[in-house]
Amino acid sequence: MMPRTSKKSDDLATIEARRDALREELAQLDERARLAELAARDAGRPVLIAALERIKIAAMDKSDAKAIAAAIGQHGGRFVADRLAAAATS
């Protein structure tokens, strides 16, 4: 019996063309992933803004508002909410 020949072309030009196509596809996937990560990082904003619009908030300094926003950004809403709930019961 003779060994089967591969149906795939092994010429260098075909391999390089396929490699270039795969690199382009990976670049597109990387861009889609970057955009998805950006969207995921800001997914909670509409919910928070809607909640803030329903309650009265006393005057606060810009630095306090930034600190609260930074804490939510760094630790997540659940962590900040839990800390605030604990502080309210202390």
PDB file of N, CA, C and O in Angstrom:
ATOM      1  N   MET A   1       0.827  -1.180   0.000  1.00  0.00           N
ATOM      2  CA  MET A   1       0.000   0.000   0.000  1.00  0.00           C
ATOM      3  C   MET A   1       0.872   1.245   0.000  1.00  0.00           C
ATOM      4  O   MET A   1       1.927   1.288   0.632  1.00  0.00           O
ATOM      5  N   MET A   2       0.419   2.227  -0.703  1.00  0.00           N
ATOM      6  CA  MET A   2       1.141   3.491  -0.752  1.00  0.00           C
ATOM      7  C   MET A   2       0.549   4.444   0.292  1.00  0.00           C
ATOM      8  O   MET A   2      -0.660   4.438   0.525  1.00  0.00           O
ATOM      9  N   PRO A   3       1.398   5.260   0.917  1.00  0.00           N
ATOM     10  CA  PRO A   3       0.859   6.227   1.875  1.00  0.00           C
ATOM     11  C   PRO A   3      -0.025   7.245   1.164  1.00  0.00           C
ATOM     12  O   PRO A   3       0.216   7.611   0.014  1.00  0.00           O
ATOM     13  N   ARG A   4      -1.045   7.687   1.875  1.00  0.00           N
ATOM     14  CA  ARG A   4      -1.941   8.689   1.308  1.00  0.00           C
ATOM     15  C   ARG A   4      -1.234  10.030   1.208  1.00  0.00           C
ATOM     16  O   ARG A   4      -0.385  10.368   2.033  1.00  0.00           O
ATOM     17  N   THR A   5      -1.590  10.766   0.208  1.00  0.00           N
ATOM     18  CA  THR A   5      -1.047  12.120   0.097  1.00  0.00           C
ATOM     19  C   THR A   5      -2.024  13.080   0.758  1.00  0.00           C
ATOM     20  O   THR A   5      -3.239  12.900   0.682  1.00  0.00           O
ATOM     21  N   SER A   6      -1.497  14.064   1.383  1.00  0.00           N
ATOM     22  CA  SER A   6      -2.324  15.044   2.079  1.00  0.00           C
ATOM     23  C   SER A   6      -3.073  15.898   1.077  1.00  0.00           C
ATOM     24  O   SER A   6      -2.522  16.298   0.052  1.00  0.00           O
ATOM     25  N   LYS A   7      -4.341  16.178   1.381  1.00  0.00           N
ATOM     26  CA  LYS A   7      -5.126  17.050   0.516  1.00  0.00           C
ATOM     27  C   LYS A   7      -4.745  18.505   0.728  1.00  0.00           C
ATOM     28  O   LYS A   7      -5.001  19.344  -0.136  1.00  0.00           O
ATOM     29  N   LYS A   8      -4.145  18.808   1.848  1.00  0.00           N
ATOM     30  CA  LYS A   8      -3.717  20.179   2.134  1.00  0.00           C
ATOM     31  C   LYS A   8      -2.442  20.484   1.371  1.00  0.00           C
ATOM     32  O   LYS A   8      -1.549  19.647   1.243  1.00  0.00           O
ATOM     33  N   SER A   9      -2.387  21.686   0.878  1.00  0.00           N
ATOM     34  CA  SER A   9      -1.204  22.084   0.122  1.00  0.00           C
ATOM     35  C   SER A   9      -0.092  22.459   1.092  1.00  0.00           C
ATOM     36  O   SER A   9      -0.324  23.158   2.078  1.00  0.00           O
ATOM     37  N   ASP A  10       1.096  21.996   0.809  1.00  0.00           N
ATOM     38  CA  ASP A  10       2.237  22.282   1.661  1.00  0.00           C
ATOM     39  C   ASP A  10       3.187  23.294   1.039  1.00  0.00           C
ATOM     40  O   ASP A  10       4.332  23.417   1.474  1.00  0.00           O
ATOM     41  N   ASP A  11       2.716  24.033   0.007  1.00  0.00           N
ATOM     42  CA  ASP A  11       3.641  24.994  -0.569  1.00  0.00           C
ATOM     43  C   ASP A  11       3.716  26.224   0.341  1.00  0.00           C
ATOM     44  O   ASP A  11       2.745  26.587   1.005  1.00  0.00           O
ATOM     45  N   LEU A  12       4.861  26.834   0.354  1.00  0.00           N
ATOM     46  CA  LEU A  12       5.157  27.937   1.270  1.00  0.00           C
ATOM     47  C   LEU A  12       4.204  29.115   1.115  1.00  0.00           C
ATOM     48  O   LEU A  12       3.796  29.714   2.110  1.00  0.00           O
ATOM     49  N   ALA A  13       3.849  29.451  -0.104  1.00  0.00           N
ATOM     50  CA  ALA A  13       2.958  30.595  -0.333  1.00  0.00           C
ATOM     51  C   ALA A  13       1.592  30.360   0.302  1.00  0.00           C
ATOM     52  O   ALA A  13       1.012  31.278   0.884  1.00  0.00           O
ATOM     53  N   THR A  14       1.077  29.147   0.195  1.00  0.00           N
ATOM     54  CA  THR A  14      -0.224  28.818   0.785  1.00  0.00           C
ATOM     55  C   THR A  14      -0.152  28.894   2.308  1.00  0.00           C
ATOM     56  O   THR A  14      -1.061  29.411   2.958  1.00  0.00           O
ATOM     57  N   ILE A  15       0.922  28.382   2.859  1.00  0.00           N
ATOM     58  CA  ILE A  15       1.104  28.403   4.313  1.00  0.00           C
ATOM     59  C   ILE A  15       1.200  29.843   4.813  1.00  0.00           C
ATOM     60  O   ILE A  15       0.568  30.197   5.809  1.00  0.00           O
ATOM     61  N   GLU A  16       1.972  30.656   4.141  1.00  0.00           N
ATOM     62  CA  GLU A  16       2.117  32.057   4.569  1.00  0.00           C
ATOM     63  C   GLU A  16       0.813  32.829   4.428  1.00  0.00           C
ATOM     64  O   GLU A  16       0.494  33.664   5.274  1.00  0.00           O
ATOM     65  N   ALA A  17       0.060  32.558   3.372  1.00  0.00           N
ATOM     66  CA  ALA A  17      -1.237  33.224   3.191  1.00  0.00           C
ATOM     67  C   ALA A  17      -2.186  32.836   4.315  1.00  0.00           C
ATOM     68  O   ALA A  17      -2.897  33.685   4.852  1.00  0.00           O
ATOM     69  N   ARG A  18      -2.198  31.574   4.667  1.00  0.00           N
ATOM     70  CA  ARG A  18      -3.067  31.100   5.770  1.00  0.00           C
ATOM     71  C   ARG A  18      -2.624  31.714   7.091  1.00  0.00           C
ATOM     72  O   ARG A  18      -3.459  32.125   7.897  1.00  0.00           O
ATOM     73  N   ARG A  19      -1.332  31.777   7.313  1.00  0.00           N
ATOM     74  CA  ARG A  19      -0.791  32.375   8.533  1.00  0.00           C
ATOM     75  C   ARG A  19      -1.207  33.850   8.628  1.00  0.00           C
ATOM     76  O   ARG A  19      -1.612  34.316   9.693  1.00  0.00           O
ATOM     77  N   ASP A  20      -1.103  34.578   7.513  1.00  0.00           N
ATOM     78  CA  ASP A  20      -1.517  35.988   7.492  1.00  0.00           C
ATOM     79  C   ASP A  20      -3.006  36.133   7.784  1.00  0.00           C
ATOM     80  O   ASP A  20      -3.417  37.036   8.512  1.00  0.00           O
ATOM     81  N   ALA A  21      -3.812  35.239   7.212  1.00  0.00           N
ATOM     82  CA  ALA A  21      -5.257  35.281   7.452  1.00  0.00           C
ATOM     83  C   ALA A  21      -5.565  35.028   8.929  1.00  0.00           C
ATOM     84  O   ALA A  21      -6.433  35.679   9.511  1.00  0.00           O
ATOM     85  N   LEU A  22      -4.845  34.078   9.525  1.00  0.00           N
ATOM     86  CA  LEU A  22      -5.051  33.783  10.946  1.00  0.00           C
ATOM     87  C   LEU A  22      -4.613  34.949  11.827  1.00  0.00           C
ATOM     88  O   LEU A  22      -5.268  35.255  12.824  1.00  0.00           O
ATOM     89  N   ARG A  23      -3.514  35.597  11.467  1.00  0.00           N
ATOM     90  CA  ARG A  23      -3.063  36.774  12.225  1.00  0.00           C
ATOM     91  C   ARG A  23      -4.114  37.882  12.174  1.00  0.00           C
ATOM     92  O   ARG A  23      -4.393  38.530  13.182  1.00  0.00           O
ATOM     93  N   GLU A  24      -4.690  38.090  10.999  1.00  0.00           N
ATOM     94  CA  GLU A  24      -5.740  39.110  10.841  1.00  0.00           C
ATOM     95  C   GLU A  24      -6.962  38.747  11.675  1.00  0.00           C
ATOM     96  O   GLU A  24      -7.562  39.607  12.319  1.00  0.00           O
ATOM     97  N   GLU A  25      -7.323  37.484  11.658  1.00  0.00           N
ATOM     98  CA  GLU A  25      -8.464  37.033  12.460  1.00  0.00           C
ATOM     99  C   GLU A  25      -8.187  37.223  13.948  1.00  0.00           C
ATOM    100  O   GLU A  25      -9.068  37.647  14.695  1.00  0.00           O
ATOM    101  N   LEU A  26      -6.972  36.911  14.379  1.00  0.00           N
ATOM    102  CA  LEU A  26      -6.597  37.115  15.783  1.00  0.00           C
ATOM    103  C   LEU A  26      -6.626  38.597  16.151  1.00  0.00           C
ATOM    104  O   LEU A  26      -7.058  38.953  17.247  1.00  0.00           O
ATOM    105  N   ALA A  27      -6.177  39.452  15.257  1.00  0.00           N
ATOM    106  CA  ALA A  27      -6.218  40.894  15.511  1.00  0.00           C
ATOM    107  C   ALA A  27      -7.665  41.365  15.672  1.00  0.00           C
ATOM    108  O   ALA A  27      -7.960  42.183  16.543  1.00  0.00           O
ATOM    109  N   GLN A  28      -8.553  40.853  14.843  1.00  0.00           N
ATOM    110  CA  GLN A  28      -9.962  41.211  14.951  1.00  0.00           C
ATOM    111  C   GLN A  28     -10.551  40.710  16.265  1.00  0.00           C
ATOM    112  O   GLN A  28     -11.316  41.420  16.918  1.00  0.00           O
ATOM    113  N   LEU A  29     -10.196  39.491  16.649  1.00  0.00           N
ATOM    114  CA  LEU A  29     -10.671  38.948  17.920  1.00  0.00           C
ATOM    115  C   LEU A  29     -10.133  39.748  19.106  1.00  0.00           C
ATOM    116  O   LEU A  29     -10.854  39.988  20.074  1.00  0.00           O
ATOM    117  N   ASP A  30      -8.873  40.157  19.030  1.00  0.00           N
ATOM    118  CA  ASP A  30      -8.289  40.974  20.098  1.00  0.00           C
ATOM    119  C   ASP A  30      -9.045  42.290  20.243  1.00  0.00           C
ATOM    120  O   ASP A  30      -9.298  42.738  21.361  1.00  0.00           O
ATOM    121  N   GLU A  31      -9.406  42.910  19.126  1.00  0.00           N
ATOM    122  CA  GLU A  31     -10.148  44.169  19.166  1.00  0.00           C
ATOM    123  C   GLU A  31     -11.547  43.954  19.741  1.00  0.00           C
ATOM    124  O   GLU A  31     -12.019  44.759  20.544  1.00  0.00           O
ATOM    125  N   ARG A  32     -12.206  42.879  19.333  1.00  0.00           N
ATOM    126  CA  ARG A  32     -13.533  42.581  19.888  1.00  0.00           C
ATOM    127  C   ARG A  32     -13.448  42.315  21.386  1.00  0.00           C
ATOM    128  O   ARG A  32     -14.319  42.744  22.142  1.00  0.00           O
ATOM    129  N   ALA A  33     -12.415  41.618  21.814  1.00  0.00           N
ATOM    130  CA  ALA A  33     -12.229  41.345  23.238  1.00  0.00           C
ATOM    131  C   ALA A  33     -11.974  42.632  24.004  1.00  0.00           C
ATOM    132  O   ALA A  33     -12.492  42.810  25.107  1.00  0.00           O
ATOM    133  N   ARG A  34     -11.179  43.532  23.431  1.00  0.00           N
ATOM    134  CA  ARG A  34     -10.905  44.815  24.083  1.00  0.00           C
ATOM    135  C   ARG A  34     -12.190  45.614  24.261  1.00  0.00           C
ATOM    136  O   ARG A  34     -12.433  46.174  25.330  1.00  0.00           O
ATOM    137  N   LEU A  35     -13.005  45.666  23.227  1.00  0.00           N
ATOM    138  CA  LEU A  35     -14.266  46.399  23.305  1.00  0.00           C
ATOM    139  C   LEU A  35     -15.223  45.756  24.307  1.00  0.00           C
ATOM    140  O   LEU A  35     -15.927  46.456  25.036  1.00  0.00           O
ATOM    141  N   ALA A  36     -15.248  44.429  24.343  1.00  0.00           N
ATOM    142  CA  ALA A  36     -16.104  43.724  25.304  1.00  0.00           C
ATOM    143  C   ALA A  36     -15.649  43.991  26.739  1.00  0.00           C
ATOM    144  O   ALA A  36     -16.478  44.160  27.633  1.00  0.00           O
ATOM    145  N   GLU A  37     -14.337  44.029  26.958  1.00  0.00           N
ATOM    146  CA  GLU A  37     -13.814  44.326  28.293  1.00  0.00           C
ATOM    147  C   GLU A  37     -14.176  45.744  28.717  1.00  0.00           C
ATOM    148  O   GLU A  37     -14.540  45.972  29.870  1.00  0.00           O
ATOM    149  N   LEU A  38     -14.081  46.695  27.798  1.00  0.00           N
ATOM    150  CA  LEU A  38     -14.467  48.073  28.107  1.00  0.00           C
ATOM    151  C   LEU A  38     -15.945  48.157  28.472  1.00  0.00           C
ATOM    152  O   LEU A  38     -16.317  48.833  29.431  1.00  0.00           O
ATOM    153  N   ALA A  39     -16.775  47.474  27.711  1.00  0.00           N
ATOM    154  CA  ALA A  39     -18.215  47.479  27.985  1.00  0.00           C
ATOM    155  C   ALA A  39     -18.509  46.823  29.335  1.00  0.00           C
ATOM    156  O   ALA A  39     -19.339  47.314  30.100  1.00  0.00           O
ATOM    157  N   ALA A  40     -17.833  45.723  29.621  1.00  0.00           N
ATOM    158  CA  ALA A  40     -18.066  45.024  30.888  1.00  0.00           C
ATOM    159  C   ALA A  40     -17.633  45.870  32.081  1.00  0.00           C
ATOM    160  O   ALA A  40     -18.271  45.843  33.134  1.00  0.00           O
ATOM    161  N   ARG A  41     -16.545  46.624  31.912  1.00  0.00           N
ATOM    162  CA  ARG A  41     -16.063  47.453  33.018  1.00  0.00           C
ATOM    163  C   ARG A  41     -17.040  48.575  33.340  1.00  0.00           C
ATOM    164  O   ARG A  41     -17.033  49.085  34.460  1.00  0.00           O
ATOM    165  N   ASP A  42     -17.882  48.974  32.385  1.00  0.00           N
ATOM    166  CA  ASP A  42     -18.805  50.084  32.604  1.00  0.00           C
ATOM    167  C   ASP A  42     -20.266  49.633  32.616  1.00  0.00           C
ATOM    168  O   ASP A  42     -21.170  50.467  32.548  1.00  0.00           O
ATOM    169  N   ALA A  43     -20.504  48.335  32.702  1.00  0.00           N
ATOM    170  CA  ALA A  43     -21.860  47.799  32.617  1.00  0.00           C
ATOM    171  C   ALA A  43     -22.751  48.223  33.786  1.00  0.00           C
ATOM    172  O   ALA A  43     -23.972  48.263  33.634  1.00  0.00           O
ATOM    173  N   GLY A  44     -22.182  48.535  34.928  1.00  0.00           N
ATOM    174  CA  GLY A  44     -22.977  48.897  36.095  1.00  0.00           C
ATOM    175  C   GLY A  44     -23.393  50.360  36.146  1.00  0.00           C
ATOM    176  O   GLY A  44     -24.246  50.729  36.953  1.00  0.00           O
ATOM    177  N   ARG A  45     -22.811  51.190  35.309  1.00  0.00           N
ATOM    178  CA  ARG A  45     -23.089  52.631  35.357  1.00  0.00           C
ATOM    179  C   ARG A  45     -24.573  52.958  35.213  1.00  0.00           C
ATOM    180  O   ARG A  45     -25.093  53.706  36.041  1.00  0.00           O
ATOM    181  N   PRO A  46     -25.287  52.438  34.207  1.00  0.00           N
ATOM    182  CA  PRO A  46     -26.700  52.804  34.069  1.00  0.00           C
ATOM    183  C   PRO A  46     -27.543  52.442  35.291  1.00  0.00           C
ATOM    184  O   PRO A  46     -28.438  53.194  35.675  1.00  0.00           O
ATOM    185  N   VAL A  47     -27.260  51.296  35.898  1.00  0.00           N
ATOM    186  CA  VAL A  47     -28.005  50.864  37.087  1.00  0.00           C
ATOM    187  C   VAL A  47     -27.733  51.814  38.248  1.00  0.00           C
ATOM    188  O   VAL A  47     -28.657  52.212  38.957  1.00  0.00           O
ATOM    189  N   LEU A  48     -26.470  52.177  38.441  1.00  0.00           N
ATOM    190  CA  LEU A  48     -26.117  53.087  39.528  1.00  0.00           C
ATOM    191  C   LEU A  48     -26.728  54.466  39.302  1.00  0.00           C
ATOM    192  O   LEU A  48     -27.279  55.055  40.232  1.00  0.00           O
ATOM    193  N   ILE A  49     -26.640  54.978  38.101  1.00  0.00           N
ATOM    194  CA  ILE A  49     -27.204  56.296  37.795  1.00  0.00           C
ATOM    195  C   ILE A  49     -28.711  56.288  38.028  1.00  0.00           C
ATOM    196  O   ILE A  49     -29.249  57.236  38.599  1.00  0.00           O
ATOM    197  N   ALA A  50     -29.397  55.238  37.598  1.00  0.00           N
ATOM    198  CA  ALA A  50     -30.844  55.134  37.817  1.00  0.00           C
ATOM    199  C   ALA A  50     -31.170  55.123  39.304  1.00  0.00           C
ATOM    200  O   ALA A  50     -32.134  55.760  39.730  1.00  0.00           O
ATOM    201  N   ALA A  51     -30.388  54.415  40.089  1.00  0.00           N
ATOM    202  CA  ALA A  51     -30.620  54.369  41.536  1.00  0.00           C
ATOM    203  C   ALA A  51     -30.357  55.731  42.167  1.00  0.00           C
ATOM    204  O   ALA A  51     -31.111  56.166  43.037  1.00  0.00           O
ATOM    205  N   LEU A  52     -29.307  56.399  41.742  1.00  0.00           N
ATOM    206  CA  LEU A  52     -28.982  57.717  42.291  1.00  0.00           C
ATOM    207  C   LEU A  52     -30.057  58.749  41.957  1.00  0.00           C
ATOM    208  O   LEU A  52     -30.298  59.666  42.742  1.00  0.00           O
ATOM    209  N   GLU A  53     -30.700  58.609  40.805  1.00  0.00           N
ATOM    210  CA  GLU A  53     -31.739  59.556  40.408  1.00  0.00           C
ATOM    211  C   GLU A  53     -32.996  59.420  41.255  1.00  0.00           C
ATOM    212  O   GLU A  53     -33.818  60.337  41.280  1.00  0.00           O
ATOM    213  N   ARG A  54     -33.165  58.301  41.948  1.00  0.00           N
ATOM    214  CA  ARG A  54     -34.370  58.060  42.741  1.00  0.00           C
ATOM    215  C   ARG A  54     -34.238  58.489  44.195  1.00  0.00           C
ATOM    216  O   ARG A  54     -35.227  58.484  44.927  1.00  0.00           O
ATOM    217  N   ILE A  55     -33.046  58.857  44.626  1.00  0.00           N
ATOM    218  CA  ILE A  55     -32.870  59.216  46.033  1.00  0.00           C
ATOM    219  C   ILE A  55     -32.314  60.622  46.152  1.00  0.00           C
ATOM    220  O   ILE A  55     -31.727  61.161  45.214  1.00  0.00           O
ATOM    221  N   LYS A  56     -32.508  61.194  47.312  1.00  0.00           N
ATOM    222  CA  LYS A  56     -31.950  62.514  47.600  1.00  0.00           C
ATOM    223  C   LYS A  56     -30.553  62.300  48.179  1.00  0.00           C
ATOM    224  O   LYS A  56     -30.342  61.423  49.017  1.00  0.00           O
ATOM    225  N   ILE A  57     -29.615  63.105  47.724  1.00  0.00           N
ATOM    226  CA  ILE A  57     -28.231  62.996  48.179  1.00  0.00           C
ATOM    227  C   ILE A  57     -27.819  64.364  48.693  1.00  0.00           C
ATOM    228  O   ILE A  57     -27.912  65.368  47.987  1.00  0.00           O
ATOM    229  N   ALA A  58     -27.359  64.382  49.944  1.00  0.00           N
ATOM    230  CA  ALA A  58     -26.898  65.635  50.542  1.00  0.00           C
ATOM    231  C   ALA A  58     -25.653  66.127  49.801  1.00  0.00           C
ATOM    232  O   ALA A  58     -24.989  65.366  49.097  1.00  0.00           O
ATOM    233  N   ALA A  59     -25.360  67.388  49.975  1.00  0.00           N
ATOM    234  CA  ALA A  59     -24.176  67.972  49.331  1.00  0.00           C
ATOM    235  C   ALA A  59     -22.927  67.193  49.737  1.00  0.00           C
ATOM    236  O   ALA A  59     -22.786  66.741  50.873  1.00  0.00           O
ATOM    237  N   MET A  60     -22.037  67.055  48.775  1.00  0.00           N
ATOM    238  CA  MET A  60     -20.758  66.406  49.062  1.00  0.00           C
ATOM    239  C   MET A  60     -19.689  67.044  48.205  1.00  0.00           C
ATOM    240  O   MET A  60     -19.968  67.628  47.158  1.00  0.00           O
ATOM    241  N   ASP A  61     -18.468  66.920  48.668  1.00  0.00           N
ATOM    242  CA  ASP A  61     -17.332  67.435  47.911  1.00  0.00           C
ATOM    243  C   ASP A  61     -17.075  66.548  46.700  1.00  0.00           C
ATOM    244  O   ASP A  61     -17.408  65.363  46.685  1.00  0.00           O
ATOM    245  N   LYS A  62     -16.476  67.155  45.695  1.00  0.00           N
ATOM    246  CA  LYS A  62     -16.112  66.413  44.495  1.00  0.00           C
ATOM    247  C   LYS A  62     -15.148  65.285  44.839  1.00  0.00           C
ATOM    248  O   LYS A  62     -15.218  64.204  44.254  1.00  0.00           O
ATOM    249  N   SER A  63     -14.257  65.532  45.779  1.00  0.00           N
ATOM    250  CA  SER A  63     -13.283  64.504  46.160  1.00  0.00           C
ATOM    251  C   SER A  63     -13.978  63.305  46.805  1.00  0.00           C
ATOM    252  O   SER A  63     -13.557  62.167  46.597  1.00  0.00           O
ATOM    253  N   ASP A  64     -15.046  63.546  47.591  1.00  0.00           N
ATOM    254  CA  ASP A  64     -15.794  62.431  48.187  1.00  0.00           C
ATOM    255  C   ASP A  64     -16.499  61.615  47.100  1.00  0.00           C
ATOM    256  O   ASP A  64     -16.501  60.385  47.134  1.00  0.00           O
ATOM    257  N   ALA A  65     -17.094  62.319  46.142  1.00  0.00           N
ATOM    258  CA  ALA A  65     -17.777  61.631  45.047  1.00  0.00           C
ATOM    259  C   ALA A  65     -16.790  60.789  44.243  1.00  0.00           C
ATOM    260  O   ALA A  65     -17.093  59.657  43.864  1.00  0.00           O
ATOM    261  N   LYS A  66     -15.615  61.344  43.989  1.00  0.00           N
ATOM    262  CA  LYS A  66     -14.587  60.597  43.252  1.00  0.00           C
ATOM    263  C   LYS A  66     -14.116  59.386  44.054  1.00  0.00           C
ATOM    264  O   LYS A  66     -13.878  58.321  43.485  1.00  0.00           O
ATOM    265  N   ALA A  67     -13.982  59.543  45.357  1.00  0.00           N
ATOM    266  CA  ALA A  67     -13.538  58.423  46.204  1.00  0.00           C
ATOM    267  C   ALA A  67     -14.568  57.301  46.196  1.00  0.00           C
ATOM    268  O   ALA A  67     -14.207  56.125  46.133  1.00  0.00           O
ATOM    269  N   ILE A  68     -15.838  57.655  46.259  1.00  0.00           N
ATOM    270  CA  ILE A  68     -16.903  56.647  46.218  1.00  0.00           C
ATOM    271  C   ILE A  68     -16.878  55.932  44.863  1.00  0.00           C
ATOM    272  O   ILE A  68     -16.939  54.704  44.802  1.00  0.00           O
ATOM    273  N   ALA A  69     -16.790  56.701  43.795  1.00  0.00           N
ATOM    274  CA  ALA A  69     -16.753  56.113  42.450  1.00  0.00           C
ATOM    275  C   ALA A  69     -15.523  55.225  42.276  1.00  0.00           C
ATOM    276  O   ALA A  69     -15.609  54.149  41.685  1.00  0.00           O
ATOM    277  N   ALA A  70     -14.384  55.673  42.789  1.00  0.00           N
ATOM    278  CA  ALA A  70     -13.157  54.883  42.685  1.00  0.00           C
ATOM    279  C   ALA A  70     -13.274  53.575  43.463  1.00  0.00           C
ATOM    280  O   ALA A  70     -12.808  52.531  43.006  1.00  0.00           O
ATOM    281  N   ALA A  71     -13.899  53.635  44.641  1.00  0.00           N
ATOM    282  CA  ALA A  71     -14.083  52.418  45.442  1.00  0.00           C
ATOM    283  C   ALA A  71     -14.972  51.422  44.705  1.00  0.00           C
ATOM    284  O   ALA A  71     -14.699  50.221  44.703  1.00  0.00           O
ATOM    285  N   ILE A  72     -16.029  51.919  44.086  1.00  0.00           N
ATOM    286  CA  ILE A  72     -16.900  51.032  43.299  1.00  0.00           C
ATOM    287  C   ILE A  72     -16.118  50.447  42.127  1.00  0.00           C
ATOM    288  O   ILE A  72     -16.225  49.255  41.841  1.00  0.00           O
ATOM    289  N   GLY A  73     -15.344  51.272  41.459  1.00  0.00           N
ATOM    290  CA  GLY A  73     -14.558  50.799  40.330  1.00  0.00           C
ATOM    291  C   GLY A  73     -13.515  49.776  40.719  1.00  0.00           C
ATOM    292  O   GLY A  73     -13.280  48.810  39.992  1.00  0.00           O
ATOM    293  N   GLN A  74     -12.890  49.985  41.860  1.00  0.00           N
ATOM    294  CA  GLN A  74     -11.809  49.086  42.289  1.00  0.00           C
ATOM    295  C   GLN A  74     -12.333  47.814  42.942  1.00  0.00           C
ATOM    296  O   GLN A  74     -11.838  46.723  42.661  1.00  0.00           O
ATOM    297  N   HIS A  75     -13.338  47.948  43.819  1.00  0.00           N
ATOM    298  CA  HIS A  75     -13.784  46.805  44.622  1.00  0.00           C
ATOM    299  C   HIS A  75     -15.090  46.183  44.134  1.00  0.00           C
ATOM    300  O   HIS A  75     -15.402  45.044  44.482  1.00  0.00           O
ATOM    301  N   GLY A  76     -15.845  46.912  43.341  1.00  0.00           N
ATOM    302  CA  GLY A  76     -17.137  46.408  42.871  1.00  0.00           C
ATOM    303  C   GLY A  76     -18.278  46.892  43.750  1.00  0.00           C
ATOM    304  O   GLY A  76     -18.093  47.232  44.918  1.00  0.00           O
ATOM    305  N   GLY A  77     -19.438  46.912  43.162  1.00  0.00           N
ATOM    306  CA  GLY A  77     -20.625  47.409  43.849  1.00  0.00           C
ATOM    307  C   GLY A  77     -21.003  46.603  45.070  1.00  0.00           C
ATOM    308  O   GLY A  77     -21.380  47.176  46.092  1.00  0.00           O
ATOM    309  N   ARG A  78     -20.911  45.277  44.989  1.00  0.00           N
ATOM    310  CA  ARG A  78     -21.302  44.420  46.119  1.00  0.00           C
ATOM    311  C   ARG A  78     -20.446  44.718  47.342  1.00  0.00           C
ATOM    312  O   ARG A  78     -20.971  44.847  48.448  1.00  0.00           O
ATOM    313  N   PHE A  79     -19.153  44.827  47.159  1.00  0.00           N
ATOM    314  CA  PHE A  79     -18.237  45.102  48.272  1.00  0.00           C
ATOM    315  C   PHE A  79     -18.579  46.441  48.923  1.00  0.00           C
ATOM    316  O   PHE A  79     -18.687  46.526  50.147  1.00  0.00           O
ATOM    317  N   VAL A  80     -18.748  47.481  48.115  1.00  0.00           N
ATOM    318  CA  VAL A  80     -19.035  48.817  48.646  1.00  0.00           C
ATOM    319  C   VAL A  80     -20.396  48.819  49.330  1.00  0.00           C
ATOM    320  O   VAL A  80     -20.546  49.402  50.404  1.00  0.00           O
ATOM    321  N   ALA A  81     -21.388  48.174  48.722  1.00  0.00           N
ATOM    322  CA  ALA A  81     -22.720  48.109  49.326  1.00  0.00           C
ATOM    323  C   ALA A  81     -22.673  47.385  50.673  1.00  0.00           C
ATOM    324  O   ALA A  81     -23.307  47.819  51.635  1.00  0.00           O
ATOM    325  N   ASP A  82     -21.928  46.294  50.741  1.00  0.00           N
ATOM    326  CA  ASP A  82     -21.804  45.544  52.002  1.00  0.00           C
ATOM    327  C   ASP A  82     -21.141  46.400  53.074  1.00  0.00           C
ATOM    328  O   ASP A  82     -21.579  46.396  54.224  1.00  0.00           O
ATOM    329  N   ARG A  83     -20.086  47.138  52.711  1.00  0.00           N
ATOM    330  CA  ARG A  83     -19.393  48.000  53.678  1.00  0.00           C
ATOM    331  C   ARG A  83     -20.306  49.110  54.172  1.00  0.00           C
ATOM    332  O   ARG A  83     -20.327  49.428  55.361  1.00  0.00           O
ATOM    333  N   LEU A  84     -21.059  49.696  53.250  1.00  0.00           N
ATOM    334  CA  LEU A  84     -21.970  50.769  53.640  1.00  0.00           C
ATOM    335  C   LEU A  84     -23.089  50.241  54.530  1.00  0.00           C
ATOM    336  O   LEU A  84     -23.495  50.913  55.478  1.00  0.00           O
ATOM    337  N   ALA A  85     -23.591  49.040  54.233  1.00  0.00           N
ATOM    338  CA  ALA A  85     -24.621  48.441  55.072  1.00  0.00           C
ATOM    339  C   ALA A  85     -24.074  48.148  56.467  1.00  0.00           C
ATOM    340  O   ALA A  85     -24.753  48.368  57.469  1.00  0.00           O
ATOM    341  N   ALA A  86     -22.844  47.652  56.518  1.00  0.00           N
ATOM    342  CA  ALA A  86     -22.231  47.374  57.816  1.00  0.00           C
ATOM    343  C   ALA A  86     -22.021  48.654  58.611  1.00  0.00           C
ATOM    344  O   ALA A  86     -22.231  48.678  59.824  1.00  0.00           O
ATOM    345  N   ALA A  87     -21.610  49.711  57.933  1.00  0.00           N
ATOM    346  CA  ALA A  87     -21.394  50.999  58.601  1.00  0.00           C
ATOM    347  C   ALA A  87     -22.715  51.566  59.114  1.00  0.00           C
ATOM    348  O   ALA A  87     -22.750  52.200  60.169  1.00  0.00           O
ATOM    349  N   ALA A  88     -23.792  51.345  58.380  1.00  0.00           N
ATOM    350  CA  ALA A  88     -25.098  51.872  58.783  1.00  0.00           C
ATOM    351  C   ALA A  88     -25.650  51.166  60.010  1.00  0.00           C
ATOM    352  O   ALA A  88     -26.434  51.752  60.757  1.00  0.00           O
ATOM    353  N   THR A  89     -25.254  49.916  60.231  1.00  0.00           N
ATOM    354  CA  THR A  89     -25.745  49.163  61.381  1.00  0.00           C
ATOM    355  C   THR A  89     -24.822  49.274  62.586  1.00  0.00           C
ATOM    356  O   THR A  89     -25.154  48.785  63.666  1.00  0.00           O
ATOM    357  N   SER A  90     -23.671  49.910  62.417  1.00  0.00           N
ATOM    358  CA  SER A  90     -22.721  50.033  63.540  1.00  0.00           C
ATOM    359  C   SER A  90     -23.102  51.172  64.443  1.00  0.00           C
ATOM    360  O   SER A  90     -22.421  51.426  65.437  1.00  0.00           O
TER     361      SER A  90
END
